[in-house]
Each structure stands twice: as C-alpha cells, then as structure tokens.
Amino acid sequence: TSANTGSWAYRLQRILAGDYPDLYALCDFTNRGAGGRNLCTYYTQGKLAAVLLDICPDDVVMFGNNGTNGMGNSFEADVNYYLNAAEALGAKVILNSYTPHGAVSNYSSGYNSTTHKFNSYRQDSYDVSVRSIASQRAKKDSNYLGFVEIGKNADNAFNAYVADYAKNGYATADAAAQAIISCFTDHNHYSNGTLAC
C-alpha cells in the first residue's frame, strides 16, 4: 500500500536514473499498491488481474502485503497463488516483509530506552507466513529472486541513527529515538518519510 513516491519501484527508478542512466533507459517502473486492501480484495477488485495483464517475460514483480487480515490458513496458499500466476506469465518474483511498527501506543515496546534499540519489525502471522514462503521458494523456485527485509532493515537504520545521536544533532540517544517515533502518526503510518525511513 506504499504511496507511489515512496514505493520501492520508484525509489529504484530514482537510483537508476541518477547512478545508472543506461540501465534506467531500458526499464519501466510501476507501483500497483493500493491502500486498505488485502489479498482477497486485491483479487476481487481486479487489481491482481491488472498486474498480471501488464507482465512481460522477465519482468520483476515484488509482492508484499500489510497483513493477513483474518485470512487464517488460506493466506499462505493465496500468496503462492499470486506468485505462481505472475511466474506463469514469465515474471521473476520478489517478496518483502512488512514495514516496521511505529513504536507508539500499543507498540511502544518496539523501542527499548535501556538499550537504546528499536526492535519494531513485525513478527505477526503475516511475517511468519511470508518468511516461510520465502524460505520454501529459495530452495526450489528458479524464478524467485529473493526477499527484501523491510522491517529489520528499518530497525537497523533506526538503531544506527540513534547510535549516532550526537552527530545527528541530539543531546541523548533517547532524544534521537523520540524524533523517529514522533514521525509515526500511528503504528502503521508516518509523516516524515526521510527520517522514518
């Protein structure tokens, strides 16, 4: 559900445009994420069909989701259905983890003020399922390109920022952490993308 300007597709597009203009000229980038959707509604509203119809052989398609939304045991099978459908049309696929929880309200335990560390990557049923799928695909699927660890990478970036609190203009590690935490309007959305990411 990432906004276009913040999505991985458009981030990669900006990197290639600046650093690899020859490669950039050969590529197109699209974000088909949609807010407030889950695997079921993404299918029933025709959004999956639109992605599949656009695939050309050797395209790279990255799949991620913001939770199982009560889908229970069908979630893993449904993710594999999406991956298999894209691969059947010639795509290479990537999976990604969920974004981190903002360390606010019920998720405030995502920041430890004693160790000055964030541990806010999600460990809910989605992340457990998607990591299982990634592990299985890595063993047997030649069209599976890998897993992007968004949640843990965010924790690492947060922790590096806090560790360099003085360099980043803060009096204490906790002050730097609070600057990150204050970016989150709730556990799932943030307003200062530069600092929050």
C-alpha atoms as an extended CHARMM CRD file, in Angstrom:
* protein
*
       197  EXT
         1         1  THR       CA              0.0000000000        0.0000000000        0.0000000000  PROA      1               0.0000000000
         2         2  SER       CA              3.0090000000        2.3130000000       -0.2690000000  PROA      2               0.0000000000
         3         3  ALA       CA              2.3770000000        5.6340000000       -1.9410000000  PROA      3               0.0000000000
         4         4  ASN       CA              3.8970000000        5.9270000000       -5.3790000000  PROA      4               0.0000000000
         5         5  THR       CA              6.5790000000        8.4290000000       -4.4130000000  PROA      5               0.0000000000
         6         6  GLY       CA              7.7190000000        6.2450000000       -1.5170000000  PROA      6               0.0000000000
         7         7  SER       CA              7.4210000000        2.8280000000       -3.1190000000  PROA      7               0.0000000000
         8         8  TRP       CA             10.3590000000        0.5490000000       -3.7960000000  PROA      8               0.0000000000
         9         9  ALA       CA              9.6480000000        0.7320000000       -7.5370000000  PROA      9               0.0000000000
        10        10  TYR       CA             10.0100000000        4.4840000000       -7.6500000000  PROA      10              0.0000000000
        11        11  ARG       CA             12.9330000000        4.5310000000       -5.2180000000  PROA      11              0.0000000000
        12        12  LEU       CA             14.7670000000        2.1100000000       -7.5040000000  PROA      12              0.0000000000
        13        13  GLN       CA             13.7950000000        4.2200000000      -10.5000000000  PROA      13              0.0000000000
        14        14  ARG       CA             15.3680000000        7.3230000000       -8.9040000000  PROA      14              0.0000000000
        15        15  ILE       CA             18.5570000000        5.4170000000       -8.0210000000  PROA      15              0.0000000000
        16        16  LEU       CA             18.9600000000        4.0900000000      -11.5530000000  PROA      16              0.0000000000
        17        17  ALA       CA             18.1850000000        7.4630000000      -13.1170000000  PROA      17              0.0000000000
        18        18  GLY       CA             20.9410000000        9.0880000000      -11.0840000000  PROA      18              0.0000000000
        19        19  ASP       CA             23.6010000000        6.3780000000      -10.9790000000  PROA      19              0.0000000000
        20        20  TYR       CA             22.9320000000        4.0750000000      -13.9360000000  PROA      20              0.0000000000
        21        21  PRO       CA             21.3390000000        6.1390000000      -16.7340000000  PROA      21              0.0000000000
        22        22  ASP       CA             21.9790000000        3.4860000000      -19.4070000000  PROA      22              0.0000000000
        23        23  LEU       CA             20.1550000000        0.8290000000      -17.3890000000  PROA      23              0.0000000000
        24        24  TYR       CA             17.4310000000        3.3090000000      -16.4340000000  PROA      24              0.0000000000
        25        25  ALA       CA             16.7210000000        3.9170000000      -20.1310000000  PROA      25              0.0000000000
        26        26  LEU       CA             15.8690000000        0.2180000000      -20.5310000000  PROA      26              0.0000000000
        27        27  CYS       CA             13.4590000000       -0.0220000000      -17.5700000000  PROA      27              0.0000000000
        28        28  ASP       CA              9.9280000000        0.9360000000      -16.6320000000  PROA      28              0.0000000000
        29        29  PHE       CA              8.7090000000        1.0510000000      -13.0280000000  PROA      29              0.0000000000
        30        30  THR       CA              5.1760000000        0.7630000000      -11.6970000000  PROA      30              0.0000000000
        31        31  ASN       CA              3.6650000000        0.6720000000       -8.2330000000  PROA      31              0.0000000000
        32        32  ARG       CA              0.2930000000       -1.0840000000       -8.1510000000  PROA      32              0.0000000000
        33        33  GLY       CA             -0.0930000000       -0.9660000000       -4.3720000000  PROA      33              0.0000000000
        34        34  ALA       CA             -3.4690000000        0.1870000000       -3.0680000000  PROA      34              0.0000000000
        35        35  GLY       CA             -4.3350000000        1.4430000000        0.3890000000  PROA      35              0.0000000000
        36        36  GLY       CA             -6.6860000000       -0.5430000000        2.5920000000  PROA      36              0.0000000000
        37        37  ARG       CA             -6.5560000000       -3.7390000000        0.5300000000  PROA      37              0.0000000000
        38        38  ASN       CA             -5.6590000000       -7.2940000000        1.4520000000  PROA      38              0.0000000000
        39        39  LEU       CA             -5.0020000000      -10.3260000000       -0.7400000000  PROA      39              0.0000000000
        40        40  CYS       CA             -8.7020000000      -11.0780000000       -1.0660000000  PROA      40              0.0000000000
        41        41  THR       CA             -9.8740000000       -7.5980000000       -2.0580000000  PROA      41              0.0000000000
        42        42  TYR       CA             -6.8520000000       -7.0890000000       -4.3030000000  PROA      42              0.0000000000
        43        43  TYR       CA             -8.1180000000      -10.1180000000       -6.2300000000  PROA      43              0.0000000000
        44        44  THR       CA            -11.8710000000       -9.4170000000       -6.1360000000  PROA      44              0.0000000000
        45        45  GLN       CA            -11.4360000000       -5.7740000000       -7.1740000000  PROA      45              0.0000000000
        46        46  GLY       CA             -9.4780000000       -6.7740000000      -10.2720000000  PROA      46              0.0000000000
        47        47  LYS       CA             -6.1810000000       -5.2740000000       -9.1210000000  PROA      47              0.0000000000
        48        48  LEU       CA             -4.2930000000       -8.5630000000       -9.4210000000  PROA      48              0.0000000000
        49        49  ALA       CA             -5.6830000000       -9.0720000000      -12.9240000000  PROA      49              0.0000000000
        50        50  ALA       CA             -4.4030000000       -5.6250000000      -13.9480000000  PROA      50              0.0000000000
        51        51  VAL       CA             -0.9020000000       -6.5260000000      -12.7150000000  PROA      51              0.0000000000
        52        52  LEU       CA             -0.9390000000       -9.8880000000      -14.4660000000  PROA      52              0.0000000000
        53        53  LEU       CA             -2.1540000000       -8.4190000000      -17.7570000000  PROA      53              0.0000000000
        54        54  ASP       CA              0.7750000000       -5.9990000000      -17.7260000000  PROA      54              0.0000000000
        55        55  ILE       CA              3.5090000000       -8.6080000000      -17.2300000000  PROA      55              0.0000000000
        56        56  CYS       CA              6.0310000000       -9.2190000000      -19.9810000000  PROA      56              0.0000000000
        57        57  PRO       CA              8.5070000000      -12.1130000000      -19.8340000000  PROA      57              0.0000000000
        58        58  ASP       CA             11.4050000000      -11.4100000000      -17.4510000000  PROA      58              0.0000000000
        59        59  ASP       CA              9.6320000000       -8.5430000000      -15.6900000000  PROA      59              0.0000000000
        60        60  VAL       CA             10.3780000000       -8.3940000000      -11.9710000000  PROA      60              0.0000000000
        61        61  VAL       CA              7.3270000000       -8.2530000000       -9.7100000000  PROA      61              0.0000000000
        62        62  MET       CA              7.6510000000       -7.5880000000       -5.9890000000  PROA      62              0.0000000000
        63        63  PHE       CA              4.8470000000       -8.8020000000       -3.7360000000  PROA      63              0.0000000000
        64        64  GLY       CA              4.1180000000       -7.5280000000       -0.2580000000  PROA      64              0.0000000000
        65        65  ASN       CA              1.0950000000       -7.1040000000        1.9410000000  PROA      65              0.0000000000
        66        66  ASN       CA              0.1260000000       -5.3230000000        5.1160000000  PROA      66              0.0000000000
        67        67  GLY       CA             -1.1640000000       -8.3320000000        6.9910000000  PROA      67              0.0000000000
        68        68  THR       CA             -3.2540000000      -11.4410000000        6.8430000000  PROA      68              0.0000000000
        69        69  ASN       CA             -6.4540000000       -9.5560000000        7.6870000000  PROA      69              0.0000000000
        70        70  GLY       CA             -8.0130000000      -12.5820000000        9.3330000000  PROA      70              0.0000000000
        71        71  MET       CA             -7.4320000000      -14.8650000000        6.3480000000  PROA      71              0.0000000000
        72        72  GLY       CA             -6.0810000000      -17.6240000000        8.5470000000  PROA      72              0.0000000000
        73        73  ASN       CA             -4.6830000000      -20.7270000000        6.8740000000  PROA      73              0.0000000000
        74        74  SER       CA             -5.5750000000      -19.6210000000        3.3420000000  PROA      74              0.0000000000
        75        75  PHE       CA             -3.0760000000      -16.7610000000        3.4420000000  PROA      75              0.0000000000
        76        76  GLU       CA             -0.0100000000      -18.8200000000        2.5270000000  PROA      76              0.0000000000
        77        77  ALA       CA             -1.8480000000      -20.5900000000       -0.3000000000  PROA      77              0.0000000000
        78        78  ASP       CA             -3.1280000000      -17.2490000000       -1.6150000000  PROA      78              0.0000000000
        79        79  VAL       CA              0.3370000000      -15.6770000000       -1.6360000000  PROA      79              0.0000000000
        80        80  ASN       CA              1.6450000000      -18.6760000000       -3.5570000000  PROA      80              0.0000000000
        81        81  TYR       CA             -1.2740000000      -18.3280000000       -5.9880000000  PROA      81              0.0000000000
        82        82  TYR       CA             -0.2310000000      -14.7320000000       -6.7090000000  PROA      82              0.0000000000
        83        83  LEU       CA              3.4140000000      -15.7060000000       -7.1580000000  PROA      83              0.0000000000
        84        84  ASN       CA              2.5740000000      -18.6820000000       -9.3780000000  PROA      84              0.0000000000
        85        85  ALA       CA              0.2720000000      -16.5620000000      -11.5510000000  PROA      85              0.0000000000
        86        86  ALA       CA              2.9890000000      -13.9480000000      -12.1220000000  PROA      86              0.0000000000
        87        87  GLU       CA              5.5900000000      -16.6250000000      -12.8670000000  PROA      87              0.0000000000
        88        88  ALA       CA              3.2390000000      -18.3580000000      -15.3190000000  PROA      88              0.0000000000
        89        89  LEU       CA              3.2970000000      -15.1460000000      -17.3470000000  PROA      89              0.0000000000
        90        90  GLY       CA              7.1020000000      -15.0590000000      -17.3380000000  PROA      90              0.0000000000
        91        91  ALA       CA              7.8340000000      -12.8230000000      -14.3530000000  PROA      91              0.0000000000
        92        92  LYS       CA             10.5910000000      -13.1570000000      -11.8020000000  PROA      92              0.0000000000
        93        93  VAL       CA              9.2720000000      -12.5410000000       -8.2760000000  PROA      93              0.0000000000
        94        94  ILE       CA             10.4670000000      -10.9250000000       -5.0620000000  PROA      94              0.0000000000
        95        95  LEU       CA              8.7900000000      -10.9940000000       -1.6460000000  PROA      95              0.0000000000
        96        96  ASN       CA              9.0700000000       -8.3840000000        1.0580000000  PROA      96              0.0000000000
        97        97  SER       CA              8.4450000000       -8.2110000000        4.7570000000  PROA      97              0.0000000000
        98        98  TYR       CA              6.0080000000       -5.8940000000        6.3970000000  PROA      98              0.0000000000
        99        99  THR       CA              7.0600000000       -2.3730000000        7.3330000000  PROA      99              0.0000000000
       100       100  PRO       CA              8.0500000000       -1.8870000000       10.9990000000  PROA      100             0.0000000000
       101       101  HSD       CA              5.5680000000       -0.9680000000       13.6820000000  PROA      101             0.0000000000
       102       102  GLY       CA              5.9210000000        2.5900000000       14.8160000000  PROA      102             0.0000000000
       103       103  ALA       CA              6.9350000000        2.4340000000       18.4970000000  PROA      103             0.0000000000
       104       104  VAL       CA              3.7590000000        4.2060000000       19.6210000000  PROA      104             0.0000000000
       105       105  SER       CA              0.7100000000        3.3800000000       21.7680000000  PROA      105             0.0000000000
       106       106  ASN       CA              0.2200000000       -0.4050000000       21.9790000000  PROA      106             0.0000000000
       107       107  TYR       CA              3.5070000000       -0.9280000000       20.1050000000  PROA      107             0.0000000000
       108       108  SER       CA              5.6590000000        1.3240000000       22.3010000000  PROA      108             0.0000000000
       109       109  SER       CA              7.6830000000       -1.7140000000       23.3540000000  PROA      109             0.0000000000
       110       110  GLY       CA              9.3040000000       -1.5070000000       19.9120000000  PROA      110             0.0000000000
       111       111  TYR       CA             11.8550000000        0.8820000000       21.4230000000  PROA      111             0.0000000000
       112       112  ASN       CA             13.8890000000       -0.0690000000       24.4990000000  PROA      112             0.0000000000
       113       113  SER       CA             15.1280000000        3.0310000000       26.3470000000  PROA      113             0.0000000000
       114       114  THR       CA             17.5840000000        0.9450000000       28.3770000000  PROA      114             0.0000000000
       115       115  THR       CA             19.4380000000       -0.4920000000       25.3840000000  PROA      115             0.0000000000
       116       116  HSD       CA             18.5390000000        2.4430000000       23.0790000000  PROA      116             0.0000000000
       117       117  LYS       CA             17.4930000000       -0.0460000000       20.4060000000  PROA      117             0.0000000000
       118       118  PHE       CA             14.4680000000       -0.4360000000       18.1860000000  PROA      118             0.0000000000
       119       119  ASN       CA             13.0390000000       -3.9180000000       17.7180000000  PROA      119             0.0000000000
       120       120  SER       CA              9.8780000000       -2.9110000000       15.9250000000  PROA      120             0.0000000000
       121       121  TYR       CA              9.9420000000       -5.2340000000       12.9400000000  PROA      121             0.0000000000
       122       122  ARG       CA              6.6950000000       -7.1520000000       12.7690000000  PROA      122             0.0000000000
       123       123  GLN       CA              6.5330000000      -10.6950000000       13.9780000000  PROA      123             0.0000000000
       124       124  ASP       CA              2.8400000000      -11.2710000000       13.3590000000  PROA      124             0.0000000000
       125       125  SER       CA              1.2360000000      -14.0190000000       11.3010000000  PROA      125             0.0000000000
       126       126  TYR       CA              1.9780000000      -12.2460000000        8.0040000000  PROA      126             0.0000000000
       127       127  ASP       CA              5.6890000000      -12.0040000000        8.6100000000  PROA      127             0.0000000000
       128       128  VAL       CA              5.8170000000      -15.6170000000        9.8370000000  PROA      128             0.0000000000
       129       129  SER       CA              3.9360000000      -16.8120000000        6.7460000000  PROA      129             0.0000000000
       130       130  VAL       CA              5.8150000000      -14.7360000000        4.2050000000  PROA      130             0.0000000000
       131       131  ARG       CA              9.1830000000      -15.7460000000        5.6480000000  PROA      131             0.0000000000
       132       132  SER       CA              8.1050000000      -19.3830000000        5.3850000000  PROA      132             0.0000000000
       133       133  ILE       CA              7.1040000000      -18.8900000000        1.7420000000  PROA      133             0.0000000000
       134       134  ALA       CA             10.3940000000      -17.1020000000        1.0250000000  PROA      134             0.0000000000
       135       135  SER       CA             12.3530000000      -19.9770000000        2.5510000000  PROA      135             0.0000000000
       136       136  GLN       CA             10.4470000000      -22.5780000000        0.5220000000  PROA      136             0.0000000000
       137       137  ARG       CA             10.7880000000      -20.6170000000       -2.7340000000  PROA      137             0.0000000000
       138       138  ALA       CA             14.5070000000      -20.0580000000       -2.2170000000  PROA      138             0.0000000000
       139       139  LYS       CA             15.0320000000      -23.8370000000       -2.2160000000  PROA      139             0.0000000000
       140       140  LYS       CA             13.1300000000      -24.7570000000       -5.3700000000  PROA      140             0.0000000000
       141       141  ASP       CA             11.9570000000      -21.7940000000       -7.4340000000  PROA      141             0.0000000000
       142       142  SER       CA             14.3360000000      -20.5250000000      -10.1140000000  PROA      142             0.0000000000
       143       143  ASN       CA             12.0570000000      -17.5340000000      -10.7800000000  PROA      143             0.0000000000
       144       144  TYR       CA             12.2220000000      -16.3870000000       -7.1540000000  PROA      144             0.0000000000
       145       145  LEU       CA             14.8110000000      -13.6140000000       -6.8150000000  PROA      145             0.0000000000
       146       146  GLY       CA             14.7870000000      -13.0530000000       -3.0650000000  PROA      146             0.0000000000
       147       147  PHE       CA             13.3490000000      -11.3810000000       -0.0100000000  PROA      147             0.0000000000
       148       148  VAL       CA             13.5110000000       -7.6940000000        0.9250000000  PROA      148             0.0000000000
       149       149  GLU       CA             13.6950000000       -7.3620000000        4.6920000000  PROA      149             0.0000000000
       150       150  ILE       CA             11.9350000000       -4.0180000000        5.1460000000  PROA      150             0.0000000000
       151       151  GLY       CA             11.1540000000       -4.3400000000        8.8470000000  PROA      151             0.0000000000
       152       152  LYS       CA             14.5660000000       -5.4660000000       10.0680000000  PROA      152             0.0000000000
       153       153  ASN       CA             16.3420000000       -3.0620000000        7.7190000000  PROA      153             0.0000000000
       154       154  ALA       CA             14.2900000000       -0.2220000000        9.1920000000  PROA      154             0.0000000000
       155       155  ASP       CA             15.2570000000       -1.2930000000       12.7240000000  PROA      155             0.0000000000
       156       156  ASN       CA             18.9200000000       -1.3110000000       11.6650000000  PROA      156             0.0000000000
       157       157  ALA       CA             18.5920000000        2.1810000000       10.1760000000  PROA      157             0.0000000000
       158       158  PHE       CA             16.7620000000        3.4640000000       13.2770000000  PROA      158             0.0000000000
       159       159  ASN       CA             19.4100000000        1.9800000000       15.5610000000  PROA      159             0.0000000000
       160       160  ALA       CA             22.2630000000        3.4620000000       13.5440000000  PROA      160             0.0000000000
       161       161  TYR       CA             20.5770000000        6.8850000000       13.7110000000  PROA      161             0.0000000000
       162       162  VAL       CA             20.1420000000        6.6040000000       17.4840000000  PROA      162             0.0000000000
       163       163  ALA       CA             23.7220000000        5.3870000000       17.9820000000  PROA      163             0.0000000000
       164       164  ASP       CA             24.9540000000        8.4980000000       16.1350000000  PROA      164             0.0000000000
       165       165  TYR       CA             22.6830000000       10.7810000000       18.1490000000  PROA      165             0.0000000000
       166       166  ALA       CA             25.3340000000       13.4840000000       18.7200000000  PROA      166             0.0000000000
       167       167  LYS       CA             26.3120000000       13.5540000000       15.0500000000  PROA      167             0.0000000000
       168       168  ASN       CA             22.6120000000       13.8040000000       14.1890000000  PROA      168             0.0000000000
       169       169  GLY       CA             22.1400000000       16.8300000000       16.4600000000  PROA      169             0.0000000000
       170       170  TYR       CA             20.5910000000       15.3330000000       19.5990000000  PROA      170             0.0000000000
       171       171  ALA       CA             21.6690000000       15.5720000000       23.2420000000  PROA      171             0.0000000000
       172       172  THR       CA             20.8440000000       11.9200000000       24.0050000000  PROA      172             0.0000000000
       173       173  ALA       CA             20.1260000000        8.6260000000       22.2840000000  PROA      173             0.0000000000
       174       174  ASP       CA             16.5530000000        8.7600000000       23.5890000000  PROA      174             0.0000000000
       175       175  ALA       CA             16.0420000000       12.2000000000       22.0270000000  PROA      175             0.0000000000
       176       176  ALA       CA             17.0980000000       10.8020000000       18.6450000000  PROA      176             0.0000000000
       177       177  ALA       CA             14.7550000000        7.8400000000       19.1260000000  PROA      177             0.0000000000
       178       178  GLN       CA             11.8770000000       10.1490000000       20.0290000000  PROA      178             0.0000000000
       179       179  ALA       CA             12.4790000000       12.0940000000       16.8110000000  PROA      179             0.0000000000
       180       180  ILE       CA             11.9470000000        8.8700000000       14.8700000000  PROA      180             0.0000000000
       181       181  ILE       CA              8.9510000000        7.8470000000       16.9770000000  PROA      181             0.0000000000
       182       182  SER       CA              7.3270000000       11.2640000000       16.5030000000  PROA      182             0.0000000000
       183       183  CYS       CA              7.2590000000       10.6760000000       12.7360000000  PROA      183             0.0000000000
       184       184  PHE       CA              4.6320000000        7.9720000000       13.1970000000  PROA      184             0.0000000000
       185       185  THR       CA              1.0340000000        9.1900000000       13.3390000000  PROA      185             0.0000000000
       186       186  ASP       CA              0.0420000000        5.6570000000       14.3930000000  PROA      186             0.0000000000
       187       187  HSD       CA              1.7960000000        2.2930000000       14.3980000000  PROA      187             0.0000000000
       188       188  ASN       CA              1.4440000000        1.9490000000       10.6260000000  PROA      188             0.0000000000
       189       189  HSD       CA              1.7330000000        5.4210000000        9.0790000000  PROA      189             0.0000000000
       190       190  TYR       CA              4.4170000000        8.0740000000        9.2570000000  PROA      190             0.0000000000
       191       191  SER       CA              4.5700000000       11.6990000000        8.1940000000  PROA      191             0.0000000000
       192       192  ASN       CA              8.3060000000       12.3760000000        7.8920000000  PROA      192             0.0000000000
       193       193  GLY       CA              9.3910000000        9.8630000000        5.3010000000  PROA      193             0.0000000000
       194       194  THR       CA             13.0170000000       10.9560000000        5.2210000000  PROA      194             0.0000000000
       195       195  LEU       CA             13.5790000000       10.3480000000        8.9250000000  PROA      195             0.0000000000
       196       196  ALA       CA             11.1050000000        7.4830000000        9.3530000000  PROA      196             0.0000000000
       197       197  CYS       CA             12.6960000000        5.5130000000        6.5270000000  PROA      197             0.0000000000
